[in-house]
Amino acid sequence: MIFDILTLFPDMFRSPLEGSILGKAREEGLITVNLFNIRDYAEGRHRVTDDEPYGGGGGMIMKPEPIIRGITAIRSAHPEARVILMTPQGTPLRQELVKKLAHLSHICLVCGRYEGVDERVRDAVDEEISIGDYVLSGGEAAALVMIEAVSRLIPGVLGDEGASEDDSFSRGLLEHPQYTRPRVFEEREVPEILLSGDHQSIERWRRREALRRTWERRPDLLARAVLSDEDQEILDELRGSSGAE
Ligand SMILES: C[S@@+](CC[C@H](N)C(=O)[O-])C[C@H]1O[C@@H](n2cnc3c(N)ncnc32)[C@H](O)[C@@H]1O
């Protein structure tokens, strides 16, 4: 997977891309991240990339020409690239969308700054994505979130194939509770079933706890999750034991 990033602050990417899983994925050639400074596509002695908003109001708006020149350069070299604008007004990033993006071969992420980008930039992109209902000062942190979430699903990146399959959201539910040594910590014990070696019972317990956790914390997810008859029975039982409708 190739990620091309259009940003005014390429240095913000260097350290997060060096360490841990992303650093290793880059070393192994599983992902490539190319950083393009939007300022390099600006013209004039001062290479200005922002200007005041028409109609007045505070803050500065990123000018369309440098960003669109950058996008055009990337598109002409890589017509297959999917160009995505990072914006709080975009489609919310959820795991289903992450899965779709992980099938692409080339993604170009456009990072806004200041009060955002000139509206005409929107016509030059394929898609707009938001990482959540809050406002960041720039698209760089949002682009890093996208790179990390998508890269985890690229075969080989996690080292252990399928390790992301049980993650929260992957199957429409939050993940079950996880424990490691010690067996007893401050008088709190690891559930006995996890020490039993009985894999079928452990799987049943995990499914039940994933359902319980999702029902307690994110009941909105249950409406979209694919649930078996057994799952429904577990949920009915959970609702019954809590006295909920
Ligand atoms: C301060 S924000 C601009 C917000 C804009 N005035 C608005 O209300 O929609 C500057 C830049 O940060 C990025 N950004 C901020 N919040 C984001 C979010 N939730 N998801 C993705 N990108 C975001 C976008 O690239 C945006 O252009």
The ligand as an SDF file (V2000), in Angstrom:
LIG
                    3D

 27 29  0  0  0  0  0  0  0  0999 V2000
   -9.3560   23.6290   12.3880 C   0  0  0  0  0  0  0  0  0  0  0  0
   -9.7540   22.4270   11.1780 S   0  0  0  0  0  0  0  0  0  0  0  0
  -10.9090   23.2750   10.1720 C   0  0  0  0  0  0  0  0  0  0  0  0
  -12.3180   23.0140   10.5580 C   0  0  0  0  0  0  0  0  0  0  0  0
  -13.3230   23.7170    9.6930 C   0  0  0  0  0  0  0  0  0  0  0  0
  -13.3170   25.1310    9.9830 N   0  0  0  0  0  0  0  0  0  0  0  0
  -14.7220   23.1580    9.9410 C   0  0  0  0  0  0  0  0  0  0  0  0
  -15.3980   23.6490   10.8190 O   0  0  0  0  0  0  0  0  0  0  0  0
  -15.1030   22.1830    9.2830 O   0  0  0  0  0  0  0  0  0  0  0  0
   -8.3170   22.3630   10.1850 C   0  0  0  0  0  0  0  0  0  0  0  0
   -8.0760   21.0520    9.4670 C   0  0  0  0  0  0  0  0  0  0  0  0
   -7.9270   20.0070   10.4070 O   0  0  0  0  0  0  0  0  0  0  0  0
   -8.3540   18.7830    9.8350 C   0  0  0  0  0  0  0  0  0  0  0  0
   -9.3330   18.1800   10.7590 N   0  0  0  0  0  0  0  0  0  0  0  0
   -9.8560   18.7580   11.8610 C   0  0  0  0  0  0  0  0  0  0  0  0
  -10.6960   17.9460   12.4950 N   0  0  0  0  0  0  0  0  0  0  0  0
  -10.7190   16.7970   11.7810 C   0  0  0  0  0  0  0  0  0  0  0  0
  -11.4320   15.5800   11.9240 C   0  0  0  0  0  0  0  0  0  0  0  0
  -12.2830   15.3640   12.9230 N   0  0  0  0  0  0  0  0  0  0  0  0
  -11.2180   14.6040   11.0070 N   0  0  0  0  0  0  0  0  0  0  0  0
  -10.3630   14.8080    9.9740 C   0  0  0  0  0  0  0  0  0  0  0  0
   -9.6800   15.9590    9.7820 N   0  0  0  0  0  0  0  0  0  0  0  0
   -9.8430   16.9460   10.6720 C   0  0  0  0  0  0  0  0  0  0  0  0
   -8.9260   19.0940    8.4710 C   0  0  0  0  0  0  0  0  0  0  0  0
   -7.9530   18.7770    7.4920 O   0  0  0  0  0  0  0  0  0  0  0  0
   -9.1680   20.5850    8.5410 C   0  0  0  0  0  0  0  0  0  0  0  0
   -9.0780   21.2030    7.2800 O   0  0  0  0  0  0  0  0  0  0  0  0
  1  2  1  0
  2  3  1  0
  2 10  1  0
  3  4  1  0
  4  5  1  0
  5  6  1  0
  5  7  1  0
  7  8  2  0
  7  9  1  0
 10 11  1  0
 11 12  1  0
 11 26  1  0
 12 13  1  0
 13 14  1  0
 13 24  1  0
 14 15  1  0
 14 23  1  0
 15 16  2  0
 16 17  1  0
 17 18  1  0
 17 23  2  0
 18 19  1  0
 18 20  2  0
 20 21  1  0
 21 22  2  0
 22 23  1  0
 24 25  1  0
 24 26  1  0
 26 27  1  0
M  CHG  2   2   1   9  -1
M  END
$$$$
